[in-house]
Amino acid sequence: MIIEIWTKEKYAGNEEASFIGRLAHAGLKIEAARLSRLYRVDAEFTRDEFDKLGSSLLTDPITERYSLSPGKTGLKDAYRVEVWLKESVTDVVGESVKEAITGVMGKAPGAVRFGRAYYVRCDSEVKLKHAVTRTLVNAVVNKFKIEKV
Amino acid sequence: MPTTLSAFNGLDEKELAELDAACGWSLSGLELKEVQRQFRKMGRQPSRGELETIAQTWSEHCKHKTFSGPVSFRDGGKVKKYKNLFKETIVKATKTLNKKWCLSVFTDNAGIVEFGTGGKWGLAFKAETHNHPCAVEPYGGAETGVGGVIRDILGVGLGAKPVLNTDNFCFGRLDTKKKLPRNSHSPERIMRGVVEGVRDYGNRIGIPTASGGIYFDDGYLLNPLVYVGCAGLIPVDKIEKKVLPGDLIVSIGGRTGRDGIHGATFSSANIDEETSASAVQIGHAVNEKKTLDVLMRARDLGLYNAVTDCGAGGFSSAIGELGSDTGARVRLEKAQLKDTRIEPWEIWVSESQERMILSVPEAKLGKLETILNAESCEYCVLGSFPGDGRLLVTHGEEKVVDLPMAFLHGGVPNFEKPAARRKVKISAAPPARPAGLGAVLKDLLAHPNVCSRHSVITQYDHEVQGGTAIKPLQGKYGDGPGDATVICPRAATLDQEDFAGFAVTHGFGPGVGRIDPYQMALHSVDEAVRNLLCVGADVSRTAILDNFCAASPRDPEVMGDLVLAAEGCHDAAMAYGAPFISGKDSFYNQAKDAEGKEYPIPISLLISATAPVRDVRTAITMNFKEAGNPVYLAGVSCRGMGGSVYNDMTYSGNNQVSPLDMEASVKLYAALSKAMKAGCVAAAHDVSQGGLGVTLAEMAFSGGFGAELDLSGAAAEKGLTPLELLFGESPARLVLEVVKEKEAEFLKLVKGRPVAEIGYVSEEPVLEALLGGERFFREDINDLKRCWKKELI
């Protein structure tokens, strides 16, 4: 299960502006962007249990929203860039979240991996891919995919 | 496993080289032959684990073969031979100076000097580089660099409590036009990753990151330099450590995984497109914090006899070092693993982070386990130190390593490296004077090597622990560029009545090094000492660290630069009475550019310095404080624009480096130190990058005051041009704001020294500089500040 968390629109201005600036530096002009965090939790939990993790452990309910169905951040007609550490790379955030989940649920998930998703409205997937590899992804440690949402 | 490994003893030179490349050992042909000879003598083939152990133990990173080896230096017709360059320069100065306040030098994970007045505490200080990992993965590389140097402080003596992190970086120009090779990162990206890595690790572990610098030069385009340092407090009675036969080997902290295999040998290799992901290490600050907390509690209860960190080389290096006299019996199946899909030899050499090795008497293991469990810190008992001088490593029934320690630590062959002085064409012609010196000043303030670093500095938590008395950003608006940081380490001493502190700063000048590596070393030491003086530290007790970075030592001119810089270090340390207490070197900082040509870094020497501040309440900051106070320039302005920011911006036609008069500087600083102690100085700022004009501008806009200045009285070398006076970077100069009521006392204390009044602090926010009747510039300080305050990141 992947739990996706993003900042509510009214609080997301700074992070989005900073992100747009970074991609502009890499030569990509984008109209709008949204950023989210991803937690891939490998566990035999029920949907209610995953909901509990999303709502009471991983999300700040005042400034953030979460979804168990990736891609619900509300930015339409955009590309979604999903970035993860390769499986062979130690994921310290994932490890910490795994410990926290064990504390909350009283049972340990098999693994937790941390990633990020970037929603980008721009005119070219090719240019986006180029900018992503120059700014967001290091091929030595990351894997990523781009899809239209 | 490479098929030729099992026939190692019979391989020819070419096959050995191929095997070395396939396994990533970075051993030379001579070293491989020596290993082969030793195993032939033993009458058996080596195991993979043994070869890996030898490769890391003999690596440049662990053995410092270049700096500690023999060198033949050719300078024109003269040849000078060194048996051990490091010992005959750096160590020699420290030994000759023989300062009683040096408590531990060059023997442990960090140098230690006395701290405070009660004789109870020592200050441990260490700086490291993590260049190659940062070139491959900037964020992870920087994080683990910080984690590693913190562990050096945790692993010095029986453990010091870290109270300060330092960070110095060299990147390619962010506006570079050079074409980068495929797979290399842009300087902007490297900088962002490195800054975020240093920030996240330091902030999460709760140690202030409060002293450092950033230098931009296209020489670092493919090989960024990332110097990270740490200072900590240790009780003087906890400095000695000794492994006793029978002690248990206990690993605490992080688990062992496949991350970071071959980090030690990787640092001896040029980076290219084939660089493997396995050299990447990932940091976990929270695990290191747990380790730190366990160590401090266990140390004070005397629960272990020795400790060291698992750095490059992992268990192999740490256990090998601790057991170098006693030998070690290691059972790798006991190790806590991240991943079970790992070969025994990989467990042995893995550089997984946040691990420390303790030498624990069996009777004290129970108490140690109680603390480890209370702090949720993972651990395992890996074996023991038997006292037979033999290193025996097994995994179940499999023998991984079985070697005599004497061969491992004493068997590395070394050979004489040729070194030669690089020829540099020097032009001593008077520099061309541009029109509009005010415009030049603004351009200099906006130059990447001068402009504000606030967008980086403010990402770091430099207040955590509550001891940062003089902060990296200073002045009326909290954004002025400080010369040094002053720490009052009460978080370690727990004495709320004690105001004793220490200052930390750096000196760095690769621009000078390109022209004259010897003068670069002198200038760097001088800059560091001068920075300490600017905050009111007791510079007669300066202790320094050397961190050399260079390209391939196989190039005689690179070795020549190193020899000259090392000689400069020796001479400067002797002149300033400032012993080196620790240091590190990093070679092979070169890579192939987009055209396939070798792209080496310039010789780079970071001098990190510390000196005591007896009472942090009396420390001085750099901004102008009060209108009407007189402004003085201390030191002689000398001819030469060599190595200056101005020359980087617009070549002036003069690349002569101003030589440093060390004897005069020491006398000047001693007099200024007395004046500072007497409370005569309200503000002090060194003249360095950008020259006098930049120093004056920074003091003005950081204080919100202007200044009316006439530089005609300044002490100057004959023939000095206005450009050299304003924007030349001749060393040993600082600008002082003197307390008006104490001006007479100040003049008495500095009598006979080159200290000249050059004007007054003014209420009007305008910086005006004249030379007799000629106006150099008249600029609004807010305009100057706007030029300077750029967002780097």
Interface residues (C-beta under 8 A of the other chain):
Chain A: R22 H25 K86 S88 V89 T90 D91 V92 E95 S96 R134 T135 N138 A139 V140 V141
Chain B: V136 E137 P138 G140 N183 H185 S186 E188 R189 R192 G193 G257 R258 D259 T275 A277 V280 I282 G283 H284 V286 N287 K338 S352
